[in-house]
Amino acid sequence: MNESLVKLISITPRAEETMAYCARVSNPENQENPKIDKLLGFCIKNGHWSVFEQANMVLEINTSRAISPQILRHRSFSFQEFSQRYAAATGFVPYEARRQDLKNRQNSVDDLSEESKQWFIDSQKEIWDLCYSRYNEALERGIAKECARSLLPLNTATRLYMNGTVRSWIHYIDLRAGHGTQKEHMEIAQAAKAIFIRELPVVAQALGWT
């Protein structure tokens, strides 16, 4: 897992305590109770998910234009992504080659020869060098960035900020950190999960993540 893929930008201060405080809205005499483990665990066990909408977390994600559309599909989040209309692209993300799973179109299998894997890496660099050269030439000719970007491949690097409630992060990590997700996206979700566990240890334990 590459921890540089994802980093914490912000999280609601005392997030777990805040969620527990809000959960006790109907019991105001007990809202300041510091014992929150059993309460949050009870909410998870019984599907009281609205409690986990009372705290937010923002993560920075570094990936490619091939993966970012998969992330942007999670509509309960708010996003800001690097704009190729306003700033010039500067790099690309090389991807390993895997064989298509013949039984599951959403899966790939890591059993190709080293020769084929190296060919794929070399081919990506060859295409990137050509595309990036033409892209820079287009900019030098005065062609707008919003037009010139059409010359760039899908593995062009991008950065986005992903802001969501704890509830949204639970759903995203459950869905994307396991098998059935493209490996490169799964690594992002697993890195997000590691941050979640560090920042929200009580919730993570109640979810069975630790």
N, C-alpha and C positions, 0 to 999 in steps of 0.2 A: 504494500500500500504506500503510495507516494503522498506524504503529508503536505508537500508543497502545492498539491492540487487545490486544497481547501484550507481556509483559515478563518478564524472567528473575527468578525468586525465589531459586533455588539450583541448584548443579551440583556433582557430586562433585569435590573438590579434585584437581587434576592428573589430570583424567578420562582423557585419552588415555594418559598414562604408566601409570595404574592398570590400564587394560584391557590394555596391552602386557605389563605385569608379570604379570598373571594368565594371559595367553596363553602365557607361557613357564614355566608351572607344572611342566612335565616336563623343563625344562632349567634347574635352579636356579642353576647357575654363571653363567648368562647373563641372569638376571632383571633385573639392574640396568642392562643395556645401554641407553644413552640413545637409540640409533637405533631409532625406532619406526615411521617412515614406511612402509618396505617391509613390515614385519610386519603392520601393520594393513591395508595395501593387499592383501596376500596373503590375509588372512582374509576380506576382502570379496569378492575375486575368486573364492575357492573356497568361499564359503558357510559359513564357520565363524562363524555368527552368535552363538553362545553367549558369545564373547569380549565382545561389545557389550552384554551383560547385566550387566557388572561395574561400570557407572557409571550414575548417574541424573541426570535434570534435571527441575526443577519450574518450570512457567511459569504466570503469571497470565493469564487470558483474560477479556476484557470483551466481552460479546456480548448476545444476546437469548434469550428462552425459545423462540424459533423455531429457533435454531441449536444451542443447547446439547444437545438430544437427539441430534443428529447426531454431536457430539463424544463424548458419553457412550457411544456404541455401540462405541468402541474399548476393548475390555474388558481389554487387557493393561495399561492405565493404572489408577492410583488417582486418585480425584477428591474434592474438597470443593467444593460449590456453595453460593452464597448461598441461604439458606433463607427463603422467603416465609412460613413458619410462625412464625418467630421474630423477623423484622425486617420493617419496612414497606418496600414497593416505593417507589421515588422517581423513576423516569424511564423513558423508552422510547427505542428505537433506530429512527429512521426509515429505511425502505428504498426504494430506487429501483424504478421499475416497468420490467419487461421483458416482451416478448411470449413466449408459450409456443411452444417449438419443436415444430412439427407432426410431425417425424420422430423426435424423441428426447424422450420424456416427462420425462427427467431434465435437460433443458437449457432455457435461455431465451435469447432474442435481444434485443440492445439496439438496437432500431430503431423504438421507439414515438415519437410526436410529443412535443414539449416540453409541449404542452397536456395530454396524457394523463399525462405524468410528474408535472407539477405538481398535477394533480387527485389523483393517488395520494398524494402527499406531504400535500396539504391534507386528504384523507380520513383518513389515518392520525392526523393531529393532532386532527381533529374527534372521531374515535372515542376516542383516548387521553384527551382532555379530559373526555369524558362518562364513560368507564369509571373514570378516576382520581377524578373527583368522587364517583361512586357508591361507589367503594372507600373513600375517606376518610369518607364518610357512614356506611358500614357499620362502620368502626372506631369512629367517634364513638358509634354506637348500642350499642357493646359486643360486636359480632360478632367472633369470633376471627379472627386473621390467616389461619389455615389455611382458614377458610371464605370470608373476604372476597376472598382471592386469586382465587377463581373468576370474579370480575368483571373481571379484568385481561386484556388481549389478549396474543397471542403475542409481540409486539415489545416487551414489558416487559424492561427491562435486567436483566442478571444478571452475576455474576462467578463464575468457578470457577478452582480450582487443579488443574493436570493434572500428575501425577507419573508418570514412566515411565523405563525403561531407555533407553540410547542406541539399542539395537536397536528398541524400540517407536517411538521418535521417527523413526528412519529409515523404518520401514514407514508410519507415519502421514503423514509429509511426502511420501513417494513417491506415496501414494494420493490425498491431499487437496490437494496444491499444484498439481495440473494440471487440465486440462479434464475435465469429467464430475462435478465437485463444484460445488455451488451457489456462486455468486460470493462471497457474504458469508463462507462457510466457507473458500473457497479463499484469501481475503485473510488469514484467521487462520493458515492453514497456511503461507502464504508469509512471514508475519511470524515464525512459529516457525522456518522455514528460515533466515531471516536471522540469528536468534540462534544457531542451531545452527552455521552457518558461522563466526560470530565466535568462539564458544566452543570449537568442535571443528574447527579448520582442517585438521588432518591427515586426519581421517576424511572431512570434506567434500570435500577434494581427491581422495581415493581413490574417493569415490562419483561424481566427475565433476560436483560441484555448483559448483565454482569454476573 
